Amino acid sequence: MKNPNGYGSVTKLSGNRRRPFWVRKTVGWNEKGYPIYETIGYCASREEGNMLLAEYNRNPYDINQAKITLEELYQLWLQKKTSRLNENSVRTLKSAYRHIEQLRAVPYKDIKAVNMQDTIDNCGLSSSTQQSIKSLWYRLDKLALELDISSKNYSSLITTAPAPETSRVPFSDDEIKRVWEMYNTPKNELDDICSEWIDTVLILLYTGLRISEFTTIKTVDVDLKERTIKGGIKTKAGKNRIIPIHSAIFPMVEARYNPAEEFLICGSHQNYRRIFEAVMKCLQMEHTPHECRHTFETRLDSAGANRKCIDLMMGHASRDVGNRVYNHKTLEELHNAIELLK
């Protein structure tokens, strides 16, 4: 049966081709009266080609847009969308691209849910990495929809491995006591690294900062008069949050405060992670810097601190709508909450 005029056609090309059926549409005529074709796509069978042609006629799209490859869309996303994300998120999503770039030359319109799922299933990495890959697919899908490159959100169909149960172990009361004992030990009786850095473990335990936030605290964001630190980089709720300085660690923060230095601590979480491991070895403990954050929240909760105050200091968005929208805590209330840590 002949297609209507202007509908387009499916023609089989000669030779041994993986997708020999050319789906095309006449867009004009040359000076000799021959048709000028615009390619809609290539298919493995005539049936698939007719389906593609029917889809195109139901929902016509810009054929040039349809040729945009994964690599081209990704580069476009980098230009248009990353300015709204923080540096850590951009870095994570760029790393995720390494796991999908085997499809870089494929027109984005031809990438289906099964192809996206394969990049997750075959990455061989943790659930957090799989979540990053899924997040990147979601963002690319969203841009493709905005640009009419695609009409389907396939990323909503893909899945990742469930996140494992947390293995984080908070510091016990006895362990916190041991950290204080080492801090109060004369410096000449300690290893150099412990004498120089033991205070930072206590600052982590009494602020709940992530290691990336902790090592990049800018000196200008430390207010000794108000006894606060402004920090946080990961989420909207966590960015530039105010953390009151507990009275027990205020002398340590004050001692490290140097207006001539850009950062209060060191500016590099990779370097500090090695320092923290060395201090833990001196203490004969096995903890990570992030377990200080778990300890901070656990102890505040056990001490009966107000949930909204805990969320504000941790940089978490309150789950309760009333707390999230209407509950505004003063700096004095935050100070009172943090002083519940004995």
C-alpha positions, 0 to 999 in steps of 0.5 A: 500500500502506497503511503500518502503524499508527504508521509515519507517512505522506508527504503532498503539499502544495498549491501550487508548493513546492520540497519539497512532500512532507510526511513526518509521524508521528501523535503524538496526537489533539486534543479533536475527535479529529483527529490531531496530527502531528509533522513529520519533514521535507520532500522533493522527491519521494514516493520521497525522503519514503518513504526518509526515513520508513523511515530514521526508523523504522529509527533513530528520532530526536528530531524537535526535535533534527532541526530544529536548524540549522547556526547553532544547532549552531554556537552550541551548539558554541561554548558546549560545546567551545571552552573546551578549545581555545586562543585561536588555534584558536578564532579560526581556527575562527570564521573558517572559519565565515564560509565555511559560514554560507550554510547557517546556516538549513539543518537540520544533518541535511539537510547532506550531504557534497556540501554540505560539499565545496562550501564548501571548493571554493568558498572560493577560498582556500589549503589551510590555510584549506580545512583549517580549514573541514574541521576545523570540519565535523568538530567539528560532525559530532562534536557532531551525533553526540553529540546524535543530530542526525545518524547519519553523519559526512559530514566524513570524506568531504570533501577539501582541496587538498594543502598546497604545498611549503614556501617557507620559506628558512632563514638562511644562515651568512653571513646570520646573521653579518651579523645579528651584525655589525649587532648589534655595530655602534655604535647611533648608526650604525644606524637607530633601528628597527634599533638597538632591534630587531636583538637580537630577530632573534637571539633568534628565531634562537636560540630557535625560537619562533613569532612569536605565542609570541615576542611574548607571552612573559610576563616572569614566564615568564623565569627568569634564574637557570635561564636558561630561557624558558617559552612556547608556545601552539599544540599540546599538546606546544608549550604551556608548554615550557621553552626554554633561553636560549643563552649568546650571547643571554642578555645580550639577554634580560637587558637586556629583562627588566623585572619591571614589564612584562607582556611581554618583547618587545611583546605584539603579533605584528602590530606586530612583523611590521612591525618585523621587515620593517623590520629585514630591509630594513636587512639587505638580506634577505628573510626572515619571522619564521617562517624564524627557526624553520626556521633554529633547527631546521635548525642544531640538526639539522646540529650533531648535537643529540639529536632528542628535545631538538630536539622538546622545544625546538620543541614538537613531539611526537616521532614515535618512540613510544620517544622520545615516551613514555619519553625524558625529558631534563633541563634540563642536556641541553637547555642542552647541546643548544642550546649546539651552535649556534655 
